[in-house]
Amino acid sequence: MGRAQAEGLPTKIDSEGVIRIYDPATNTFGSYNADGTTRTFYKPYGGEPKKAQAYFDRQPGNSPNLLGGP
């Protein structure tokens, strides 16, 4: 999560505090519980760029500036 903030990776936080981060350079998606523990980490759609980005875009939450959201 520190890298997401440092590099300004697309980030969302939902109403339950789940943090979702997408790395477009690697097409990797990760979600983390409010306490920072990993919830899931993988490449949606095998890392196919357009589908992976669309998957992140559909996730719930808002993009906070504090974690580098767009």
C-alpha positions in Angstrom: 0.0 0.0 0.0 2.9 2.3 0.6 4.0 1.9 -3.0 0.5 2.8 -4.1 0.7 6.1 -2.3 4.3 6.8 -3.4 3.5 6.0 -7.1 0.0 7.4 -7.2 -1.6 4.1 -8.2 -5.4 4.0 -8.8 -6.9 3.4 -5.4 -10.4 3.1 -4.0 -11.8 2.8 -0.4 -15.3 1.5 0.2 -17.7 2.1 3.0 -16.4 -0.9 5.0 -12.8 0.4 4.8 -11.7 -2.1 2.1 -8.8 -0.6 0.1 -8.6 -1.6 -3.6 -5.5 -0.8 -5.6 -4.8 -1.4 -9.3 -1.3 -1.3 -10.8 -1.7 -0.6 -14.6 1.9 -1.3 -15.3 1.5 -4.9 -14.2 -2.3 -5.2 -14.5 -2.4 -6.4 -10.9 -5.3 -5.9 -8.5 -5.1 -6.1 -4.8 -7.6 -5.5 -2.0 -6.7 -5.0 1.6 -8.8 -5.0 4.8 -9.0 -1.7 6.8 -6.3 -3.0 9.1 -3.9 -3.4 6.1 -4.0 -7.2 5.9 -4.3 -8.6 2.4 -7.7 -9.6 1.3 -6.9 -10.7 -2.3 -4.2 -10.1 -4.9 -4.2 -11.3 -8.5 -4.3 -10.3 -12.2 -8.0 -10.1 -13.3 -8.7 -11.6 -16.7 -5.1 -13.0 -16.8 -3.8 -9.4 -16.8 -5.3 -8.4 -20.1 -5.0 -4.6 -19.8 -8.4 -3.3 -20.9 -10.3 -6.0 -19.0 -8.2 -5.6 -15.9 -8.7 -1.8 -15.8 -12.4 -2.3 -16.4 -12.6 -4.7 -13.5 -11.0 -2.2 -11.2 -13.3 0.6 -12.5 -16.3 -1.5 -11.5 -15.2 -2.0 -7.9 -17.0 -0.1 -5.2 -15.5 2.8 -3.4 -14.1 6.3 -3.9 -10.6 7.4 -4.9 -9.0 9.1 -2.0 -6.2 11.6 -2.6 -4.3 10.4 0.5 -3.6 7.0 -1.2 -2.8 8.3 -4.6 -6.2 7.9 -6.3 -6.8 9.6 -9.6 
